[in-house]
Amino acid sequence: MSDHCRTLEDVRTLLQSCKDLDPQERMKFYDSWAQTYEKDSEMIHYRAPNLVVDYLDANYPGSPGGVQVLDVACGSGLVAKLMSKLGFRHFVGVDGSKGMLELAAKTGLYQDLRLALLGTQPLPADSGVFGLVVIIGALRAGFVPVSVLRELCQAAKPGGYICMSRVEPKSESAANYRLSMERELQLMEEEGLWTQISTGDMDRYMMNVYNTYEETTEQYLRGTVYLYKRSVN
Ligand SMILES: C[S@@+](CC[C@H](N)C(=O)[O-])C[C@H]1O[C@@H](n2cnc3c(N)ncnc32)[C@H](O)[C@@H]1O
């Protein structure tokens, strides 16, 4: 289908078709979606990158200029494009989809782009290097597993920040993911690995395209953003 005649209904159908994919199949899905990802994201009012970058603007305590940013599940580079407007300049991106990384490369904003299927392959980043690690739009069931949170924390330098966001879809698997993520966040804090700086609710994170019209009562999904600071010791 040529992209100029795509409708919201087409994008809804497309996204519903990928609900139950395994991780490898999901990366193939993103490879094939890459070319229309940004247009389609606008159509479904995917506002997560804007909301999280606004959140960082209000809550990130340092000055952005010299900070090394690790953009995990960077996709097409939307997040780096928005962060660069705040003055962040140094980005390394990681994603499991080659097609998405090719688009991210075209932004010209990344010093390096690394292919890895997280949860199956280790996060390709040295420990203790990044002043800020961000992950937007990928902490959910069937995407990046909760076990990767420890790797995100490790990639940050001591005293560095980790900013994570999560959508709140209406499903049992999403509720289970949320519970297990919040348990892990808490456990890592108890282990002295990091400290929560702040957390926020985000309204109208994206349209609720994952449920069929019959199941849907709310048109938009909410999201949550978390900001953590890696411990110095
Ligand atoms: C909704 S997009 C978000 C992209 C970007 N962060 C944004 O907000 O526009 C989700 C991205 O996560 C990537 N992704 C999902 N699961 C992954 C995994 N297990 N390992 C690596 N990348 C993954 C996909 O390839 C896709 O680029």
The ligand as an ORCA input file, in Angstrom:
! r2SCAN-3c Opt
* xyz 0 1
  C       7.824      2.202     19.451
  S       9.449      2.128     18.804
  C      10.211      3.448     19.748
  C      11.373      4.059     19.007
  C      11.858      5.372     19.612
  N      12.409      5.172     20.939
  C      10.713      6.345     19.626
  O      10.185      6.621     20.713
  O      10.323      6.796     18.530
  C      10.117      0.692     19.590
  C      11.550      0.377     19.166
  O      12.051     -0.605     20.047
  C      12.805     -1.531     19.294
  N      12.803     -2.783     20.066
  C      11.722     -3.456     20.512
  N      12.120     -4.555     21.209
  C      13.483     -4.561     21.158
  C      14.480     -5.436     21.682
  N      14.165     -6.532     22.410
  N      15.798     -5.141     21.431
  C      16.130     -4.047     20.728
  N      15.228     -3.177     20.204
  C      13.922     -3.428     20.430
  C      12.089     -1.624     17.957
  O      12.927     -2.107     16.943
  C      11.670     -0.169     17.759
  O      12.627      0.550     17.027
*
